[in-house]
Amino acid sequence: MTEAGTRQRKTDPPGPGDPSEEDGSPRRRRPVRWKAFCVVLLVLALLGGLAWVLLGSRLLVVRNVEVTGSELAPRDRIVATAGIRLGVPMARLGTGAVRDRVERLREVESASVERRWPATIRIVVRERVPVVTVERGGRHYQLDRYGVAVADTPSRPPGLPTLSAAAPGPTDAATLAALDVLRRLPDRLRGRVAGLEAPSPESVTLLLSDGLTVVWGPAERSAEKIRLVDALRRTAAGRSARTIDVSSPEVVTTR
C-alpha cells in the first residue's frame, strides 16, 4: 500500500457507528436519559413519602393542646371552644379557624395558634382587661376599654371604678367617651377614680376616692384638663373645693 493510501485511511472521518463519535450520539445520550429518569423517580418518591408522613401517617398528629395567657377564661373552656381533635395530622389542622373560634370567647381579645412539632398545638391568648364595673340586675359586669363585658359576679370586684351610663356597652357613645377619658388619665389620677358618670358623651364626670368630683365634660382636650386639675389641687381653693369643673378649660370653676 502506498504512503498516500495510508495517510488517507488515517484522516478518514469516523463512520456512523464508530465508538469515537461525538457526545451527541444515541449511544452517549441513552445513559444520560436513564439517569435523569431515575432522579425524577427518586424526587417523586421522596415527595410522596413526605406527604404521607405529614398527611397520612400517625407520626405527626396532634397529641397535646397547650394554652398560655389565660386567667379569666378557664383552660378547659378555651380547649373545648378551639375544637381541636386529637389525632388529626398536624399539617391538616386549620389554625386560622381555631383562632377565630377562640376569639369568640368574651374574655379573649385576640389569640394565635402555633404548631409545635411534632405533636403539640399551642394557643396563645391575649385576654381583655377589665377597667370598670357596671351594676345591672343585681350583677356586676366588668367592662374592658372597648365596653365589652368580660365577666360578671354577684358582688362588686375590688379595685375597679364603677360606671354609670344609660346603656353601658360597646356601642354606647357615652360609655365609650367615659372609657376614653379614663384611658387618657395619668396613673396618679386614674388610680384615684372611684366612679364615672356619663349621662351623655359630652357630660363625663369623675368621682375621686377622696370625695372630689371633677366635671370633665367631653373626652377632648384631656391633656389640658389634666394640667388644670393638677394646678388647682395645688392651690388653697382647689384643696378645699368639693367640685372642680374643667368641662370648658377656658372657664374653670370650683365650689
N, C-alpha and C positions, 0 to 999 in steps of 0.2 A: 504494500500500500504506500502510496506516495505521501510525502510530507504534507502536501496541500490537503489531501483527504483526511489525514489525521487531525489537522487543525480545524477542518470543517466539522468533524464529529464533536470535538471539544467545545465548539462555540455554538452548536445547535441548541435552541431553547428547549426546556423540558416539555414533554408531552402532557396531554390532559391528565393522565393517571400517574404522573411522576410524583413520588413522595416529597420531592423538594419543592412542590408547588407552594405558592404564597399562602398566607394565613386565611385568606378568604375562601379556600377550597371547602367543599362539603365535608371532607374528612376532618378538617380542623373545626368547622362550625358545630358538628354534631355533639362533641363533649361539652362545649360551652352551653348549648341549649339545655342539655340534661342537668348541668349544674344549676342553671337559673331556675329550671322547673323544680328541682329539689329544694332550693332556697325558698321558693314561693310556698311549697307544701309545708316546709318547716315553720314558716311565719304563720300560715293559716292554722297549723296545729297548735302553736303557742297561743294565738289569739283565742282559739276555741277553748283551750284549757283554762285560760284566764277568765273568759266569760263564764265558764262552768263553775269555777271557784267562786266568782263574785255573785252569780245569779242563781245557780242551781244546786250548789253543794251545801252541806251542813257545816262547812268550815268557818265561814264568815257570816254568821247570823246574829241577830240581836239577842243577847242573853241578859244584859243588865241595863237599867234605866237609872241615871243619876239626876238629881235635882239640886241646884245651888241657887242661893239668893232669896229663898222663900222664908218668910216669918209669919206673915198674916195668913197666907193660904197654906193649908196642910199639904205635906208632900203627897200623901195618898190621893188627894183630890186632884192635884196637878197631874199625877201619873194617869189617873183614870180619865181626865179630860184630854190628855195628849193622845190617848187611844193607840198606843204603840203595842203591836202584837209581838210577843216574844217568839223567836224562831224565824221571823221574816228576814230574808237576806239584807245585810246592811246597805248594799248598793241600791236596793229597790225601795228603801224607805223614803217617803216624800217628806223631807224635813220642813219644807215650806208649809205644807198642810198641817203638820204637827204644831208649828209655831202659831199659825192662825187659830187653831183650837185653844191653845193655852192662853193666848191673848184675849179670849172671850171672857175669861175669869175676871170678875170685877176688881180683885186685888192686884191684878197684873197690868202694869203699864206697857211693858214690852218684854219680849222673850226671844231667845235664839236657841237653835238646836244644832248640836255638834256631833259628828261621828267620831268616836274614839276607837279606832281599830285595835283589836279585831272584833270586839263583840259588845261595845258599850255605846249607848246614846246618852249624851249629857244635855239636859235642859237648863239653860241659864236664864233665871227670871229676874227682872227688874220690877219690883213691886211699887205700887202707888204709895205715897207718903201722906198720911192724914195731917191736915193743918188746922181744921176747925171741926167743931161738932154742932149738930143741929138736932133739936128735940122734936119728934113727931110721933103722935100716938103712943106716948109712953116709952118710946125707944130713942136712943141717942145714936145718930148716924154720923160717922166720921167721913168728912169730905176731903178730897185731895185738892191740889192747886187748880184743877180744872172743874171742880164742883162735882166730881164723880163720887158716889157713896162707896167707900172702901170696905167698911164694916159697920155693924150696929150692935149695940149692947144695951142691957136693961138699965144700966147706971151710967152716969157721965164719966167718960175716961179722963183721968187726971192729966194736966199739962197742956190741954188743948183749949183755946178760947172758943166761946160759943158764938154762933152766928144767928142773927135774927133777920129773916127775909120773908117776903110774902110767899114765894115759891122757890125755895132753895134747890139748886140743881145745875147741871152743866149747860142748860140752855137759858137760864135766867140771867138777864143782863145785870140786875142788882147784885146777885151772888157773885158773878164774875168781877164786877167792879170792886166789891169788898175784898175778894181774894187777891186782886191785883194790888190794892192798897197795902194789904198785909205783906205781900211778897216784896214790895219795894222798901219796906221799913228796915232800918239797920237792926242788927241783932240786939243792941242795947235797948231799943224801943219795942221791937217785936216780942221779946221775952216778957214784957210787962203788960201786954194786951190780954185782958181777961175776957173781952167780948167785943163783938162788932154788930152794929145795927145798919141795915141797908134797906130802907123802905123804897128807894129808887137808886139808879146808878149815879145820880148826882148828889145823893144825900147819904154819904157813908160817915158813920160816927164810930170812934174808938173809945172803948171803956177800959181804962188802965186799972191795974191791980191796986194802986194807991188811992183810988177814988176819983182821979182826974178824968174828965170827959173831954175828948178832943173832937170837935166838929170838923171833919175833914173835907166834906163835900165830894166832888168828883175825884177820880184817880189821877187826873192830870196835875202836873206841876208838883209832883211828890217831893222832889229834891228840895225845892224852895220851901215847901211846907215843913219839911223835917228841920231845916235850918231855923225857921221861925219858932217852932215848938222848943227846940233846944235853947234858943236865945231867951225866950220868955221864961223858961223854967229856971234860968239863972238870975232872974230879977225878983225883987220882993213881991211885985204884983203877980207875977207868974206862979211863985211858990204858994201864995195864999189863994189863988184862983181855984175854983172847982170846975170851971169850964173854960176852954180855950177854943176860939173859933178861927180856924185858918182856911175856911172854905173859899174865901176871897183874899188871897195873900196881900192885896193892896190895902185892905182894911181889916186888920186883925183886932179882935175884941176878946176881953176876958171878963169873967164875972164869978 
